C-alpha cells in the first residue's frame, strides 16, 4: 500500500516512495509535490547536489515540474 505522506522522512521510515498515481491530493497534486520538494530541500540543506534528488523525484513521477505551482504551495504552507 502506498504512503500518503510526501515528506522525505516518511518515505525513509517506511522504505517506500509516495505513489503519485493513487495518493496525490484530491484538489491539486502540486500541493503534495510541493511539500515533497520543500522536504527534500530542508532535509538535504547541507548536502551538495540536492537538486539531483528533486530531479529524481520528477523522473520517478514522469512529469515535468510546474515551478509556479510548486513555489505557490510552498509559500502557502510557510505559515504552518
N, C-alpha and C positions, 0 to 999 in steps of 0.2 A: 504494500500500500504506500503510495507516495506521501511525502510530508507536505504540509500546507504552509509551513513557516519558511520564508525565503532567506532568513538570516544565515550567514555562513556558519555561525556557531551551532545552529540546529542541524545543519547538514552534516557537519563534522561529528557531532554527538551521535547522530543516528546512522552515520556512514551511508547516507542516501542523499541523492540530489533531489531538489524540488522538481515536480513534474508540471511543466507549463501547460501541458495538454489537458490536465484534469484539475489542477489546483490553483490556477491563476484566478485572480479576483473576479467576482461577478460583474462589477461595474467597469473596471478598466484594468487589463492585465499589466499595464505600465506602472501602476501603483506598486504592485508586488515586485516587479522587476526593479523599479527604482530603489526600493528598500534593500534589495539584494546588492545592487551596485553600491549603495551607500555602505552597506555592511562590509563588502569587500574592501572598500577604501579605508574604512575605520579599522578593521581588524588587521589589515596589512599596511597601515600607515607608515611603519618604519622599514618597510621592505622595498628594495629596488625592483622595478619592473612589475609593480602591482597591476598596471594596466593590462598586462597579458592575461591576467585572471578574469578581468572584465571581458576581454575578447573571447576567452574560452567559454564564458557564460553564454555569449551570443552565438558562438559556434554550436554549443550544445542545444540551444533553443532554436537554431536555424532561422533566426530573424535578424533583421538589421535594427540597430538601436535607434529609437526616436528620442534624441537628446533633449528636445524641447519638453516633451512629456516627462522624461526621467528627471530633469532638473526641476520641473514644476512640482512633482510629487516629493522630491527630496526637500524642497523648500517648504512645502505644505506640512511635512512631518516634523520640521525643525522645532516647533514649539513643544512637541511631546518628547 
